[in-house]
Amino acid sequence: ASHLVFIGAFGLDLGASTPFIYAFREREDIVDLFEMACGARLTYSYIRPGGVAFDLPVGLLDDIYFFCRQFEFRLQEMQDLLVDNRI
């Protein structure tokens, strides 16, 4: 999630605002997954000494898999906007 903030801000520094919007769209999806796992969007506190706070909710692994499958294509969109685009 933090790396997507960097990529979006990098696009703004180059003069493009669209990669910023795309990066934050993906970041929100990631933070939503974190929230489903531990109940928090910023301070996760999920991993503890000896394990984790509690088990993952049912269906979360399917949501993570779906996100990862679509993230491949969305990451390519961001790369096209930042690398293959004349700014």
RALINTA-V801731 format. One line per field, one symbol per residue. ss: DSSP state (2 for helix, 1 for strand, 0 for the rest). phi: phi as a letter, one per 20 degrees, with the letter a starting at -180 (. if undefined). A space follows every 50 residues. Layout:
ss=???
phi=???
This chain:
ss=02222222222222000222222222222222222222000000001100 1100000002222222222222222222222200000
phi=.ffffffffffffeodefgffffffffffffffffffcncdcdfleecgn qcfaffffnffffffffffffgffffgffffededed
